[in-house]
Amino acid sequence: MDYKFLLESILKHLDEGILVVDKNANVTFYNEPATNIAGITPDRAIGKNILDIFPDLTPETSTFYQVLRTKQPIIDYVQTYMNFQGIKVSTLTSTIPLIKHGEIIGALEIYRDLTQVKELSEKVLNLQSELFKKTRNVKSYQGNGVRYTFDDIIGESPVIKELKKRAQKIADSDSPVLVYGETGTGKELLIQAIHNAGKARRNKPFIAQNCAALPNTLLDSILFGTTAGSFTGAKDKPGLFELADGGTLFLDEINSMDMELQGKLLRVLQDGMIRRVGGTNTIIVDVRIIASTNEPPSQLVEKNILRKDLYYRLNVIPLNIPALRDRKEDISLLTNFFIDMYNDKVNKKVEKISPAALNILHSYHWPGNVRELKYAIESVMNFIEGNVIDVDDLPNHIVSSTETARSKQQEATEDIVISSLVENLNEYEKKLIQKALKQANGNGAKAARMLKIPRQTLHNKIKKYNIDWEIILHRG
C-alpha cells in the first residue's frame, strides 16, 4: 500500500483545512479545501508566519500562539477574522500541540468554514430583536411562529388528558420545566401551548433554540450575547436570554450542551443573571426556561451527559409526553384530523379511512410518533384518487412492517403450549398492571386510569399478584 498516495488522496477530498506550524508559528504544512477559507495558496503559505497570513490576528488572539505557549489543545473554537485576501471568515478550529520527547515542536490546526452558519445565526438574532422591538406594545405576541394552544393537542386517551391537565396547571408558574418525549411526539407544540396559556408571559417573547444545531462555542455567544472586542470580529449583541426577557426560552435537546455551558445555564436558573461573552457587566433577565430531551433524563444523568445538579434544577416540573404506541386509541382521531388538514392543503375530498387501513395504522409501531403519522397521511393525500383511504393507499413500509409483525405473532402463537386459560390470563393481567405502574411512575391513581379500572380494584389486584412496586420502578 502506497501510504503517501493514500494520505494525499484523503487530504485532497477533505472539507477541512489543515495547517501545521513550527515552534515559532511559521507554516510548515498547509492543505486548503476547495472552499478557500484562508485565501492563500499552499506555495505562498509555506514559510510564512501565521500572523502574516492572517494580519488582524495578534499573539494574544491567535490560537496557534496560545497553544504553543500553554502546550494545551483548544478544541472546537469559533474564530472570526480577516483571511489573507481581506475577506471576513468564521471557522470552527481545533488546535493541537505537537510534542516530541517532552518538547513542543509545533502545532496542528484543523478548521472548517462556519461563515454561512454564523451569518445566518446573526441574521436570526437581528430579526428576532427587530420583531421584539416592534411588538413590545402589542397585546398578542406572534413573533417566532408561536401559534399553538392546548386546543391543538389532539387526543382523548387518558395519558394525553392527564398531560394537558398537568401542563395547564403550571402555565402561570415561573418554575423551570423539563419535557421528555421521543422524537416526533410534539414537544414544541406542548411548550408553546404552556407559553400561550400563561397570563404573565403569553404577550412576551417565545424563543426556541435547538442546542444540537450549533457548536457549543457558537451556542454560548448565541445564548448569552457578545461584547465588542471579546474576540476578533465580535460586536455588542444581545443573546437569546436578553431577547426572551419577560417570556419563555425553550432549549431543545439540552443534553447536547457541553458540561461547561450546562454550568452557565445552571447559574442563570439559580440567580437570574447573565454576562455576555467577554463582558464584565451583569445583566438581570426574567426568563422562564423550558428544556427538553428525547432520551429519558435520568438515563442521561447516569451516562454523564446531563449534569446532575442541572437535572435537579430543571426537573422541578417534569412532563413526559407519551409515544404514539402508548396512546394508540388516539390514532383514529389524529388520522381524521390530518385528513381534514390535507383536504384543504392539497385540494382533495377524502371522507374517511377504511377499517382495514385504520387497523394497519393501529398495528404499526410508529418510531417517528405523531410526526410520522402526519407525514404518512400527507403522502397518502398527495396520491389518492378516491374519497376513502384504503390499505393499498398506505405507504409500503407501514403495510409490510405490520404484516411482518403479524407473521411473527402467528409463529409465536403456534409455539404456545396449551395450558390453563385462567393461569395464562392471570399472568397477562399481572404483566399489564406492572407495565401501567411503571409508565405511571408508581402513581396508583394514574395507573388505574390507564387501565380503565377503579383505583381500589387495582390495589386488590396488586395484592392478589403480590406485585412489588419498588422492583417495578427501578427495573431497567
GUSETI-735914 format. One record per residue (C-alpha): x, z negated, y negated. Coordinates in nm, 2 decimals. Each point is the difference from the previous one (the first is absolute). Example, Ala and Ser with C-alpha at 12.3 -4.5 7.8 and 13.67 -1.06 7.14 Angstrom:
@X: 1.23, Z: -0.78, Y: 0.45
@X: 0.14, Z: 0.07, Y: -0.34
//
This chain:
@X: 0.00, Z: 0.00, Y: 0.00
@X: 0.14, Z: 0.10, Y: -0.34
@X: -0.08, Z: -0.32, Y: -0.20
@X: 0.13, Z: 0.15, Y: -0.32
@X: -0.25, Z: 0.28, Y: 0.03
@X: -0.28, Z: -0.24, Y: 0.10
@X: 0.07, Z: -0.22, Y: -0.30
@X: 0.01, Z: 0.29, Y: -0.24
@X: -0.34, Z: 0.13, Y: 0.14
@X: -0.16, Z: -0.34, Y: -0.05
@X: 0.13, Z: -0.04, Y: -0.35
@X: -0.12, Z: 0.36, Y: -0.09
@X: -0.36, Z: -0.09, Y: 0.08
@X: -0.02, Z: -0.35, Y: -0.14
@X: -0.24, Z: -0.07, Y: -0.28
@X: 0.22, Z: -0.29, Y: -0.11
@X: 0.32, Z: 0.04, Y: -0.21
@X: 0.32, Z: -0.17, Y: 0.11
@X: 0.28, Z: -0.12, Y: -0.23
@X: 0.32, Z: -0.17, Y: 0.11
@X: 0.25, Z: -0.15, Y: -0.25
@X: 0.33, Z: -0.17, Y: 0.04
@X: 0.08, Z: -0.35, Y: -0.13
@X: 0.04, Z: 0.14, Y: -0.35
@X: -0.35, Z: 0.16, Y: 0.01
@X: 0.15, Z: 0.35, Y: 0.02
@X: -0.21, Z: 0.25, Y: 0.21
@X: 0.16, Z: 0.09, Y: 0.33
@X: -0.30, Z: 0.15, Y: 0.18
@X: -0.32, Z: 0.14, Y: -0.14
@X: -0.29, Z: 0.17, Y: 0.19
@X: -0.29, Z: 0.11, Y: -0.22
@X: -0.34, Z: 0.09, Y: 0.14
@X: -0.20, Z: 0.30, Y: -0.11
@X: -0.18, Z: -0.21, Y: -0.27
@X: 0.32, Z: -0.01, Y: -0.21
@X: -0.05, Z: -0.35, Y: -0.11
@X: 0.34, Z: -0.07, Y: -0.15
@X: 0.02, Z: 0.34, Y: -0.17
@X: 0.36, Z: 0.08, Y: 0.10
@X: 0.16, Z: 0.20, Y: 0.28
@X: 0.23, Z: -0.16, Y: 0.26
@X: 0.31, Z: 0.19, Y: -0.11
@X: -0.04, Z: -0.14, Y: -0.36
@X: -0.09, Z: -0.35, Y: 0.12
@X: 0.30, Z: -0.07, Y: 0.22
@X: 0.26, Z: -0.20, Y: -0.18
@X: -0.22, Z: -0.10, Y: -0.30
@X: -0.08, Z: -0.36, Y: -0.08
@X: -0.37, Z: -0.08, Y: 0.06
@X: -0.04, Z: -0.09, Y: -0.37
@X: 0.11, Z: 0.35, Y: -0.09
@X: -0.27, Z: 0.15, Y: 0.22
@X: -0.27, Z: -0.23, Y: -0.13
@X: 0.11, Z: -0.06, Y: -0.37
@X: -0.28, Z: -0.24, Y: -0.10
@X: 0.10, Z: -0.25, Y: 0.28
@X: 0.25, Z: -0.28, Y: -0.07
@X: 0.20, Z: -0.22, Y: 0.23
@X: -0.27, Z: -0.26, Y: -0.05
@X: -0.30, Z: 0.23, Y: 0.09
@X: 0.18, Z: 0.21, Y: 0.27
@X: -0.09, Z: -0.11, Y: 0.36
@X: 0.34, Z: 0.14, Y: 0.12
@X: 0.19, Z: -0.23, Y: -0.24
@X: -0.21, Z: -0.30, Y: 0.09
@X: 0.05, Z: 0.06, Y: 0.38
@X: 0.38, Z: 0.05, Y: -0.05
@X: 0.01, Z: -0.32, Y: -0.20
@X: -0.22, Z: -0.22, Y: 0.23
@X: 0.07, Z: 0.16, Y: 0.34
@X: -0.38, Z: -0.04, Y: 0.06
@X: -0.24, Z: 0.29, Y: 0.08
@X: -0.29, Z: 0.09, Y: -0.23
@X: -0.29, Z: 0.13, Y: 0.21
@X: -0.30, Z: 0.21, Y: -0.13
@X: 0.07, Z: -0.04, Y: -0.37
@X: -0.19, Z: 0.21, Y: -0.25
@X: 0.21, Z: 0.16, Y: -0.27
@X: -0.09, Z: 0.22, Y: -0.30
@X: 0.28, Z: 0.18, Y: -0.18
@X: 0.12, Z: 0.33, Y: -0.14
@X: 0.17, Z: 0.22, Y: 0.25
@X: 0.31, Z: 0.22, Y: -0.07
@X: -0.23, Z: 0.27, Y: -0.16
@X: -0.16, Z: -0.25, Y: -0.23
@X: -0.33, Z: 0.00, Y: 0.20
@X: -0.18, Z: -0.34, Y: 0.04
@X: -0.04, Z: -0.08, Y: 0.37
@X: -0.11, Z: -0.30, Y: 0.21
@X: 0.14, Z: -0.07, Y: 0.34
@X: -0.04, Z: -0.25, Y: 0.28
@X: 0.36, Z: -0.09, Y: 0.10
@X: 0.18, Z: -0.21, Y: 0.26
@X: 0.36, Z: -0.07, Y: -0.08
@X: 0.22, Z: -0.14, Y: 0.27
@X: 0.36, Z: -0.14, Y: -0.02
@X: 0.27, Z: 0.17, Y: 0.22
@X: 0.22, Z: -0.28, Y: 0.12
@X: 0.31, Z: 0.05, Y: 0.22
@X: 0.22, Z: -0.29, Y: 0.13
@X: -0.18, Z: -0.23, Y: -0.24
@X: 0.08, Z: 0.21, Y: -0.31
@X: -0.25, Z: 0.22, Y: -0.19
@X: 0.11, Z: 0.36, Y: 0.01
@X: -0.31, Z: 0.15, Y: -0.17
@X: -0.38, Z: 0.03, Y: 0.02
@X: -0.26, Z: 0.23, Y: 0.14
@X: -0.33, Z: 0.07, Y: -0.16
@X: -0.31, Z: 0.17, Y: 0.15
@X: -0.26, Z: 0.10, Y: -0.25
@X: -0.33, Z: 0.20, Y: -0.02
@X: -0.20, Z: 0.13, Y: -0.28
@X: -0.28, Z: -0.22, Y: -0.14
@X: -0.05, Z: 0.18, Y: -0.33
@X: -0.35, Z: 0.13, Y: 0.08
@X: -0.12, Z: -0.32, Y: 0.16
@X: 0.12, Z: -0.21, Y: -0.30
@X: -0.15, Z: 0.25, Y: -0.26
@X: -0.33, Z: -0.01, Y: 0.19
@X: 0.00, Z: -0.38, Y: 0.01
@X: 0.07, Z: -0.02, Y: -0.38
@X: -0.28, Z: 0.25, Y: -0.07
@X: -0.24, Z: -0.21, Y: 0.21
@X: 0.11, Z: -0.32, Y: -0.20
@X: -0.04, Z: 0.18, Y: -0.33
@X: -0.34, Z: 0.14, Y: 0.10
@X: -0.12, Z: -0.34, Y: 0.11
@X: 0.13, Z: -0.16, Y: -0.32
@X: -0.19, Z: 0.25, Y: -0.21
@X: -0.32, Z: -0.04, Y: 0.21
@X: 0.01, Z: -0.38, Y: -0.05
@X: 0.05, Z: 0.04, Y: -0.37
@X: -0.30, Z: 0.23, Y: -0.03
@X: -0.23, Z: -0.21, Y: 0.22
@X: 0.10, Z: -0.35, Y: -0.13
@X: -0.33, Z: -0.04, Y: -0.18
@X: -0.21, Z: 0.20, Y: 0.24
@X: -0.24, Z: -0.21, Y: 0.21
@X: 0.02, Z: 0.20, Y: 0.32
@X: 0.36, Z: 0.06, Y: 0.09
@X: 0.04, Z: 0.32, Y: 0.20
@X: 0.38, Z: 0.05, Y: -0.01
@X: 0.20, Z: 0.07, Y: 0.32
@X: -0.30, Z: 0.12, Y: 0.20
@X: -0.17, Z: -0.34, Y: 0.05
@X: -0.35, Z: 0.09, Y: 0.11
@X: -0.08, Z: -0.19, Y: 0.32
@X: -0.24, Z: -0.30, Y: 0.03
@X: -0.13, Z: -0.20, Y: 0.29
@X: -0.28, Z: 0.25, Y: 0.04
@X: 0.26, Z: 0.26, Y: 0.10
@X: 0.10, Z: -0.20, Y: 0.31
@X: -0.22, Z: 0.15, Y: 0.27
@X: -0.09, Z: -0.21, Y: 0.30
@X: -0.25, Z: -0.24, Y: 0.15
@X: 0.21, Z: -0.15, Y: 0.27
@X: 0.04, Z: -0.38, Y: -0.01
@X: 0.37, Z: 0.02, Y: -0.07
@X: -0.05, Z: 0.23, Y: -0.30
@X: -0.28, Z: -0.21, Y: -0.14
@X: 0.22, Z: -0.31, Y: 0.04
@X: 0.29, Z: 0.18, Y: -0.17
@X: -0.21, Z: 0.11, Y: -0.30
@X: -0.15, Z: -0.35, Y: -0.03
@X: 0.35, Z: -0.16, Y: -0.01
@X: 0.13, Z: 0.26, Y: -0.25
@X: -0.29, Z: -0.04, Y: -0.23
@X: 0.05, Z: -0.38, Y: -0.01
@X: 0.36, Z: 0.03, Y: -0.13
@X: -0.05, Z: 0.29, Y: -0.24
@X: 0.00, Z: -0.23, Y: -0.31
@X: 0.30, Z: -0.20, Y: 0.13
@X: 0.35, Z: 0.04, Y: -0.14
@X: 0.16, Z: -0.10, Y: 0.33
@X: 0.22, Z: 0.26, Y: 0.18
@X: -0.14, Z: 0.19, Y: 0.29
@X: 0.17, Z: 0.14, Y: 0.31
@X: -0.19, Z: 0.28, Y: 0.17
@X: 0.09, Z: 0.11, Y: 0.35
@X: -0.15, Z: 0.32, Y: 0.15
@X: 0.13, Z: 0.28, Y: 0.21
@X: 0.06, Z: 0.34, Y: -0.16
@X: -0.33, Z: 0.16, Y: -0.10
@X: -0.22, Z: -0.31, Y: 0.01
@X: -0.06, Z: 0.01, Y: -0.38
@X: 0.22, Z: -0.26, Y: -0.16
@X: 0.00, Z: 0.15, Y: -0.35
@X: -0.37, Z: 0.05, Y: 0.01
@X: -0.05, Z: -0.37, Y: 0.07
@X: 0.25, Z: -0.10, Y: -0.26
@X: -0.15, Z: 0.22, Y: -0.27
@X: -0.34, Z: -0.15, Y: 0.09
@X: 0.14, Z: -0.35, Y: -0.05
@X: 0.14, Z: 0.10, Y: -0.34
@X: -0.32, Z: 0.16, Y: -0.12
@X: -0.21, Z: -0.30, Y: 0.11
@X: 0.22, Z: -0.25, Y: -0.20
@X: -0.17, Z: -0.09, Y: -0.33
@X: 0.33, Z: -0.08, Y: -0.18
@X: 0.21, Z: 0.29, Y: 0.12
@X: -0.23, Z: 0.30, Y: 0.07
@X: 0.04, Z: 0.13, Y: -0.35
@X: 0.37, Z: -0.03, Y: 0.01
@X: 0.27, Z: 0.22, Y: 0.18
@X: 0.02, Z: 0.05, Y: 0.37
@X: 0.33, Z: 0.14, Y: 0.11
@X: 0.10, Z: 0.09, Y: 0.36
@X: 0.36, Z: 0.05, Y: 0.11
@X: 0.11, Z: 0.10, Y: 0.35
@X: 0.32, Z: -0.20, Y: 0.05
@X: 0.12, Z: 0.23, Y: 0.28
@X: -0.01, Z: 0.31, Y: -0.23
@X: 0.31, Z: -0.09, Y: -0.21
@X: 0.35, Z: -0.14, Y: 0.06
@X: 0.01, Z: -0.37, Y: -0.07
@X: 0.24, Z: 0.04, Y: -0.30
@X: -0.25, Z: 0.24, Y: -0.16
@X: -0.30, Z: -0.21, Y: 0.10
@X: 0.16, Z: -0.29, Y: -0.17
@X: 0.01, Z: 0.18, Y: -0.34
@X: -0.34, Z: 0.15, Y: 0.05
@X: -0.15, Z: -0.35, Y: 0.07
@X: 0.19, Z: -0.21, Y: -0.26
@X: 0.09, Z: 0.26, Y: -0.27
@X: 0.34, Z: 0.08, Y: -0.15
@X: 0.20, Z: -0.10, Y: -0.30
@X: 0.20, Z: 0.26, Y: -0.20
@X: 0.36, Z: 0.00, Y: 0.10
@X: -0.05, Z: -0.19, Y: 0.32
@X: 0.13, Z: 0.30, Y: 0.19
@X: 0.10, Z: 0.36, Y: -0.10
@X: -0.31, Z: 0.18, Y: -0.14
@X: -0.22, Z: -0.32, Y: 0.00
@X: -0.26, Z: -0.03, Y: -0.27
@X: -0.24, Z: -0.28, Y: -0.11
@X: -0.29, Z: 0.05, Y: 0.23
@X: -0.28, Z: -0.23, Y: 0.12
@X: -0.04, Z: -0.04, Y: 0.38
@X: -0.31, Z: -0.01, Y: 0.21
@X: -0.04, Z: -0.38, Y: -0.05
@X: -0.02, Z: 0.05, Y: -0.38
@X: -0.23, Z: 0.30, Y: 0.03
@X: -0.23, Z: -0.19, Y: 0.24
@X: -0.02, Z: -0.31, Y: -0.23
@X: -0.35, Z: -0.15, Y: 0.02
@X: -0.09, Z: 0.20, Y: 0.30
@X: 0.11, Z: 0.06, Y: 0.36
@X: 0.32, Z: 0.13, Y: 0.15
@X: -0.04, Z: 0.13, Y: 0.36
@X: 0.33, Z: 0.01, Y: 0.20
@X: -0.05, Z: 0.21, Y: 0.31
@X: 0.24, Z: -0.03, Y: 0.30
@X: 0.16, Z: -0.30, Y: -0.17
@X: 0.22, Z: -0.05, Y: 0.31
@X: 0.20, Z: 0.31, Y: -0.11
@X: 0.15, Z: -0.21, Y: -0.28
@X: 0.35, Z: -0.13, Y: 0.07
@X: 0.04, Z: -0.38, Y: 0.01
@X: 0.15, Z: -0.02, Y: -0.35
@X: -0.29, Z: 0.18, Y: -0.16
@X: -0.25, Z: -0.21, Y: 0.20
@X: 0.17, Z: -0.31, Y: -0.15
@X: -0.05, Z: 0.14, Y: -0.35
@X: -0.37, Z: 0.05, Y: 0.08
@X: -0.03, Z: -0.35, Y: 0.13
@X: 0.13, Z: -0.14, Y: -0.33
@X: -0.26, Z: 0.20, Y: -0.19
@X: -0.27, Z: -0.14, Y: 0.22
@X: 0.12, Z: -0.35, Y: -0.06
@X: 0.05, Z: 0.00, Y: -0.38
@X: -0.17, Z: 0.31, Y: -0.13
@X: 0.31, Z: 0.12, Y: -0.18
@X: 0.22, Z: 0.31, Y: 0.03
@X: 0.33, Z: 0.13, Y: -0.14
@X: 0.07, Z: 0.37, Y: -0.04
@X: 0.29, Z: 0.14, Y: 0.19
@X: 0.31, Z: -0.06, Y: -0.22
@X: -0.20, Z: -0.21, Y: -0.24
@X: 0.03, Z: -0.37, Y: -0.11
@X: -0.34, Z: -0.06, Y: -0.15
@X: -0.28, Z: -0.15, Y: 0.21
@X: -0.34, Z: 0.16, Y: -0.01
@X: -0.32, Z: -0.18, Y: 0.11
@X: -0.24, Z: 0.21, Y: 0.19
@X: -0.36, Z: -0.07, Y: 0.13
@X: -0.02, Z: 0.22, Y: 0.31
@X: -0.19, Z: -0.06, Y: 0.32
@X: 0.22, Z: 0.11, Y: 0.29
@X: -0.17, Z: 0.15, Y: 0.31
@X: 0.24, Z: 0.12, Y: 0.27
@X: -0.05, Z: 0.18, Y: 0.33
@X: 0.17, Z: 0.07, Y: 0.33
@X: -0.09, Z: 0.23, Y: 0.29
@X: 0.16, Z: -0.24, Y: 0.25
@X: -0.10, Z: -0.36, Y: 0.07
@X: 0.17, Z: -0.20, Y: -0.28
@X: 0.09, Z: -0.29, Y: 0.24
@X: 0.19, Z: 0.25, Y: 0.22
@X: 0.18, Z: 0.14, Y: -0.31
@X: 0.12, Z: -0.36, Y: -0.08
@X: 0.12, Z: -0.04, Y: 0.36
@X: 0.20, Z: 0.32, Y: -0.03
@X: 0.15, Z: -0.12, Y: -0.33
@X: -0.15, Z: 0.30, Y: -0.18
@X: -0.23, Z: -0.21, Y: -0.22
@X: 0.13, Z: -0.32, Y: -0.16
@X: -0.16, Z: -0.31, Y: 0.14
@X: -0.04, Z: -0.16, Y: -0.35
@X: -0.15, Z: 0.32, Y: -0.14
@X: -0.24, Z: 0.02, Y: 0.29
@X: -0.12, Z: -0.36, Y: -0.05
@X: -0.06, Z: 0.07, Y: -0.38
@X: -0.18, Z: 0.33, Y: 0.06
@X: -0.20, Z: -0.12, Y: 0.30
@X: -0.21, Z: -0.24, Y: -0.22
@X: -0.29, Z: 0.25, Y: 0.06
@X: 0.06, Z: 0.20, Y: 0.32
@X: -0.24, Z: 0.29, Y: 0.06
@X: 0.02, Z: 0.20, Y: 0.33
@X: -0.17, Z: 0.34, Y: 0.01
@X: -0.11, Z: 0.08, Y: 0.35
@X: 0.11, Z: 0.32, Y: 0.18
@X: -0.27, Z: 0.26, Y: 0.06
@X: 0.02, Z: -0.06, Y: 0.38
@X: -0.10, Z: -0.36, Y: -0.07
@X: -0.31, Z: 0.10, Y: -0.20
@X: -0.13, Z: 0.30, Y: 0.20
@X: -0.36, Z: -0.09, Y: -0.09
@X: 0.09, Z: 0.14, Y: -0.35
@X: 0.11, Z: 0.34, Y: 0.13
@X: -0.35, Z: 0.15, Y: -0.01
@X: -0.06, Z: -0.13, Y: -0.36
@X: 0.34, Z: 0.13, Y: -0.12
@X: -0.05, Z: 0.33, Y: 0.17
@X: -0.33, Z: 0.06, Y: -0.17
@X: 0.15, Z: -0.11, Y: -0.33
@X: 0.29, Z: 0.25, Y: 0.03
@X: -0.25, Z: 0.28, Y: 0.11
@X: -0.20, Z: -0.05, Y: -0.33
@X: 0.33, Z: -0.01, Y: -0.20
@X: 0.13, Z: 0.33, Y: 0.14
@X: -0.34, Z: 0.17, Y: -0.01
@X: 0.04, Z: -0.02, Y: -0.38
@X: 0.37, Z: 0.08, Y: -0.01
@X: 0.00, Z: 0.31, Y: 0.24
@X: -0.36, Z: 0.11, Y: -0.07
@X: -0.14, Z: -0.05, Y: 0.35
@X: -0.33, Z: -0.13, Y: 0.13
@X: 0.09, Z: -0.20, Y: 0.30
@X: -0.28, Z: -0.24, Y: 0.09
@X: 0.15, Z: -0.22, Y: 0.28
@X: 0.24, Z: -0.04, Y: 0.28
@X: -0.12, Z: 0.04, Y: 0.36
@X: -0.01, Z: -0.31, Y: 0.23
@X: 0.27, Z: 0.16, Y: 0.23
@X: 0.24, Z: 0.06, Y: -0.29
@X: -0.07, Z: -0.35, Y: -0.14
@X: 0.08, Z: -0.14, Y: 0.34
@X: 0.34, Z: 0.18, Y: -0.01
@X: 0.07, Z: -0.16, Y: -0.34
@X: -0.09, Z: -0.34, Y: 0.14
@X: 0.23, Z: 0.04, Y: 0.30
@X: 0.31, Z: 0.12, Y: -0.21
@X: 0.26, Z: -0.27, Y: -0.09
@X: 0.04, Z: 0.10, Y: -0.37
@X: 0.37, Z: -0.08, Y: -0.06
@X: -0.04, Z: 0.13, Y: -0.36
@X: -0.32, Z: -0.21, Y: -0.04
@X: -0.26, Z: 0.08, Y: -0.27
@X: 0.23, Z: 0.25, Y: -0.17
@X: 0.04, Z: 0.20, Y: 0.32
@X: -0.38, Z: 0.00, Y: 0.06
@X: -0.05, Z: 0.13, Y: -0.36
@X: 0.25, Z: 0.28, Y: 0.04
@X: -0.14, Z: 0.09, Y: 0.35
@X: -0.35, Z: 0.04, Y: -0.15
@X: 0.15, Z: 0.20, Y: -0.29
@X: 0.16, Z: 0.23, Y: 0.25
@X: -0.33, Z: 0.05, Y: 0.19
@X: -0.19, Z: 0.07, Y: -0.32
@X: 0.23, Z: 0.27, Y: -0.11
@X: -0.06, Z: 0.20, Y: 0.32
@X: -0.35, Z: -0.08, Y: 0.12
@X: -0.27, Z: 0.27, Y: -0.02
@X: -0.31, Z: -0.19, Y: 0.12
@X: -0.17, Z: -0.31, Y: -0.14
@X: 0.09, Z: -0.24, Y: 0.29
@X: 0.35, Z: -0.11, Y: 0.09
@X: 0.05, Z: 0.03, Y: 0.38
@X: 0.29, Z: -0.07, Y: 0.24
@X: 0.14, Z: 0.35, Y: -0.04
@X: 0.03, Z: -0.05, Y: -0.37
@X: 0.22, Z: -0.31, Y: 0.03
@X: 0.38, Z: 0.02, Y: -0.03
@X: 0.16, Z: 0.08, Y: 0.34
@X: 0.24, Z: -0.30, Y: 0.00
@X: -0.30, Z: -0.24, Y: -0.04
@X: -0.19, Z: 0.16, Y: 0.29
@X: 0.29, Z: 0.03, Y: 0.23
@X: 0.12, Z: -0.35, Y: -0.07
@X: -0.34, Z: -0.15, Y: 0.09
@X: -0.02, Z: 0.22, Y: 0.32
@X: 0.34, Z: -0.13, Y: 0.11
@X: -0.11, Z: -0.36, Y: -0.06
@X: -0.32, Z: 0.05, Y: 0.20
@X: 0.20, Z: 0.15, Y: 0.28
@X: 0.23, Z: -0.29, Y: 0.02
@X: -0.29, Z: -0.24, Y: -0.02
@X: -0.17, Z: 0.17, Y: 0.29
@X: 0.32, Z: -0.02, Y: 0.20
@X: 0.03, Z: -0.36, Y: -0.07
@X: -0.36, Z: -0.06, Y: 0.10
@X: 0.05, Z: 0.17, Y: 0.33
@X: 0.29, Z: -0.24, Y: 0.08
@X: -0.22, Z: -0.31, Y: -0.06
@X: -0.06, Z: -0.21, Y: 0.31
@X: -0.37, Z: -0.08, Y: 0.04
@X: -0.04, Z: -0.38, Y: -0.04
@X: -0.25, Z: -0.24, Y: -0.15
@X: -0.18, Z: 0.15, Y: -0.30
@X: -0.05, Z: -0.35, Y: -0.16
@X: 0.37, Z: -0.08, Y: 0.03
@X: 0.10, Z: 0.33, Y: -0.16
@X: -0.25, Z: -0.04, Y: -0.28
@X: 0.11, Z: -0.35, Y: -0.07
@X: 0.37, Z: 0.11, Y: -0.02
@X: -0.10, Z: 0.28, Y: -0.24
@X: -0.20, Z: -0.23, Y: -0.22
@X: 0.29, Z: -0.25, Y: -0.01
@X: 0.24, Z: 0.28, Y: -0.12
@X: -0.25, Z: 0.11, Y: -0.27
@X: -0.02, Z: -0.35, Y: -0.13
@X: 0.38, Z: -0.04, Y: -0.01
@X: 0.03, Z: 0.32, Y: -0.19
@X: -0.26, Z: -0.09, Y: -0.25
@X: 0.16, Z: -0.34, Y: -0.06
@X: 0.34, Z: 0.16, Y: -0.05
@X: -0.14, Z: 0.26, Y: -0.25
@X: -0.18, Z: -0.27, Y: -0.19
@X: 0.32, Z: -0.21, Y: -0.02
@X: -0.17, Z: -0.29, Y: 0.18
@X: -0.31, Z: 0.00, Y: -0.23
@X: -0.28, Z: -0.08, Y: 0.25
@X: -0.28, Z: 0.10, Y: -0.24
@X: 0.16, Z: 0.33, Y: -0.07
@X: 0.07, Z: 0.07, Y: 0.37
@X: -0.37, Z: -0.08, Y: 0.08
@X: -0.11, Z: 0.25, Y: -0.26
@X: 0.23, Z: 0.27, Y: 0.14
@X: -0.15, Z: -0.07, Y: 0.35
@X: -0.36, Z: -0.02, Y: -0.15
@X: -0.07, Z: -0.33, Y: 0.17
@X: -0.09, Z: -0.35, Y: -0.14
@X: 0.30, Z: -0.22, Y: -0.08
@X: -0.12, Z: -0.27, Y: 0.24
@X: -0.02, Z: 0.26, Y: 0.28
@X: 0.36, Z: 0.10, Y: -0.07
@X: 0.12, Z: -0.36, Y: 0.02
@X: -0.19, Z: -0.05, Y: 0.33
@X: 0.17, Z: 0.31, Y: 0.15
@X: 0.34, Z: -0.11, Y: -0.13
@X: -0.05, Z: -0.33, Y: 0.20
@X: -0.13, Z: 0.19, Y: 0.30
@X: 0.30, Z: 0.22, Y: 0.03
@X: 0.25, Z: -0.27, Y: -0.11
@X: 0.14, Z: 0.22, Y: -0.28
@X: 0.30, Z: -0.15, Y: -0.18
@X: -0.02, Z: 0.10, Y: -0.37
@X: 0.36, Z: -0.08, Y: -0.08
@X: 0.13, Z: 0.23, Y: 0.28
@X: -0.22, Z: 0.29, Y: -0.13
@X: 0.11, Z: -0.04, Y: -0.36
@X: 0.37, Z: -0.01, Y: 0.08
@X: 0.00, Z: 0.27, Y: 0.27
@X: 0.19, Z: 0.32, Y: -0.08
//
